[in-house]
Amino acid sequence: ANLAGVNFAGADVNRSLMTFANLKGANLSGASFFRMKLSGADLSGALTGADFAEADLDGVNLRGAKGMDKAKGLDTAEGLDKALR
């Protein structure tokens, strides 16, 4: 899915499937991605600060993502060690 630049601020998209989605430059601040499948997604340049608790981040492109220091749940996210930073 091409969701580049979409405003997901405050959205609740828990348990969704967005593998290989294009989220370049999207606003994800305050969104909840609990148990979301994001493997292979492109979040480059996105404004994050979202809740990634138990999300699948295997192979996610986080290069240039802003606000990762404010993101929640990264300690329980899967595949963060395989994300591109």
ZICORNOR-V283782 format. One record per backbone hydrogen bond with DSSP energy under -0.5 kcal/mol. NH is the residue of the N-H (numbers start at 1). CO is the residue of the C=O. If there is no record, write none. Layout:
[[NH & CO] [NH & CO]]
//
This chain:
[[3 & 1] [3 & 22] [5 & 24] [6 & 3] [8 & 6] [8 & 27] [10 & 29] [11 & 8] [13 & 11] [13 & 32] [15 & 34] [16 & 13] [18 & 16] [18 & 37] [20 & 39] [21 & 18] [22 & 1] [23 & 21] [23 & 42] [25 & 44] [26 & 23] [27 & 6] [28 & 26] [28 & 47] [30 & 49] [31 & 28] [32 & 11] [33 & 31] [33 & 51] [35 & 53] [36 & 33] [37 & 16] [38 & 36] [38 & 56] [40 & 58] [41 & 38] [42 & 21] [43 & 41] [43 & 61] [45 & 63] [46 & 43] [47 & 26] [48 & 46] [48 & 66] [51 & 31] [52 & 50] [52 & 72] [54 & 73] [55 & 52] [56 & 36] [57 & 55] [57 & 78] [59 & 79] [60 & 57] [61 & 41] [62 & 60] [62 & 84] [65 & 62] [66 & 46] [70 & 67] [71 & 68] [72 & 50] [76 & 73] [77 & 73] [78 & 55] [82 & 79] [83 & 80] [84 & 60] [85 & 83]]
//
